[in-house]
Amino acid sequence: MPNEIEPSKRDLREIPEVDFARAKRLSRGKYAEKARRSFAVAILDAKLFARFGSSEAIRAALQALVEAADALKKPAARAKRRGSRASRRRAA
């Protein structure tokens, strides 16, 4: 018997059809969600990495940048809210 790549018609009749549209999505593993949340990778240019020297220095610089941005956002949001209240009072 020659080496067959395709299954025979008889074999195809024996294989049940599966409707994958109705199949449930399987979980990826016990720790998949935890790993997805805990691992984040950022790719930096080699020159940029050389300027900071280490991953810790880059993390510290980015954290300082986020804190500075947050500090700038908060007073502007408060001032905007106060202005809108005053304009409502004038209109009434």
Steps between C-alpha positions, in 0.01 A plus 500: 500500500648836400569769757183714494498863603125556479259289707283259309129562442421231754713671763335833428156348556612370840629838620219699665449858390573763762335840508774726636269803499312354797811383685593677823825685528742302711695657782866557431633356823507548872734801499434646153304804621751579773786479254317722252457769766850479644715501188529810289784559261607826341764503231731800510751629255855398593610867523216580737583203723869600501405848618322364808732207562261258668142381509459641850603849387253487211222385734576781746501762222170378359343493847612858563354603164164340581489667843582839346229457237248404768596804709443729202162346413339535843515882547385562142199273548403678821526845343290392206224373727495825698470703184205299378312551828553874486374519144186308598433747780535795264263346249229445764 
